[in-house]
Amino acid sequence: MSQHRDSAPTMTEHEQQSNSPGVAAPAAATSARPRRELIAWRNAIFAIFFLSGLSLASWVARLPVVRDDVGLSTQGVGLVILAGSIASIFGLIAAPWLLARFGARLAMTGMLVTVSIGLVFVGVGGSVLPSVLLVVIGLALFGFGNGAVDVVMNVEGAEAERELGKTVMPLMHAFFSFGTVAGAALAAGASALDLSVSVHLVIIAAVIAVAVVIAVRFVPVREELGDDPHTEAPRDPWTVRLKRSLSVWADVRLLLIGVVMLGMAFAEGSANDWLALAVVDGHGFDATAGAAIFTVFTIAITAARVLGGPFIDRFGRVIVLQVMAGIGVVGLSMFIFGTETWMLVAGAALWGVGCSLAFPVGMSAAADVPDRADAAARVSAVAMIGYCAFLVGPPLIGFLGEHFGILNGLLLLLGLMVIAGLAAPAARERTRTRRA
């Protein structure tokens, strides 16, 4: 079926050209879905993003309690977190294979259930049977599941976005942020109620496992991604599809999209770890001011993701990414060189806006190819580039800050933002189909 759809671009283009102004063309020549199904699909992916964010914040917010109950040092906490980070990289690598072998529905369900099992291990190892080994096992499962589901949900999000005919990927990433807010709030409530880590995380794990089973029912079955094992259409073996998917690393355009994501993910990840400290150590404000200005950053980045889709539809990915890079450079410059409180607040807000859209837009651009079966590998590739920035960025800024001062260390981000803006043309739309 997918081969038939992909082999008929001329007919699709002719149909689109024959439409009168104001009449939307179907998303594909033979597979246009009712809008009700598209909305249900979109909402299901919103839910998957939310659940991923919920899981992350639920664990991170209880980290101090786990540390105390298990008796970890600061260095020990870092090593435990590293186990989860390494596992997440393996999850990113395995995602194309999982998607090719099991399809999107089973892959997302299986990986979020794996995340739930990981949370249970962390809860038990963090309070009931205090054990570093159990916590490490839990975080390995948690990291692998979240790394893999990140790719699959972005592939599905990009495909839903393509068929909807309007940009929704930034809003999907905003739902991840909403999930982190909900997870943090629930964790705070659990702590206030003196609920043990094990009970809290087991409840969250159960909610995630049940919710994903419900949500994936609204994700359509698509033969080209291997979702339907009963289809009569001939398909390549999944091993062949996996080998073919590895060739995406030779695509220069894809690597340039990764450069865009690298620069902005570096800026976002570094802000998460160092912005508040830079306010205190670099500018001499107190810890309350540092927390408040970091809050401004988080609000700005979330708001930009909620509101950014229509601007991308109106002006295109390239212009928006270039403007965002410019905004980020201005904001970061104000933050680094500013001397007044309002300059730091405004700089943090513009910094957040500037790096808000590159990651979701990069995911959309990576998946924007005629062959939908290659989308998973392409998203996996740029995701690995982006997440490496999240992993490497904060320690590198810490090293630079230790030797040259934290504000001088942040100057690296300015250069990366400029490079991201220069590489933005690689994200240009290939298949801009619009629906009413």
Beta strands, then each sheet from edge to edge (+ up, - down):
end
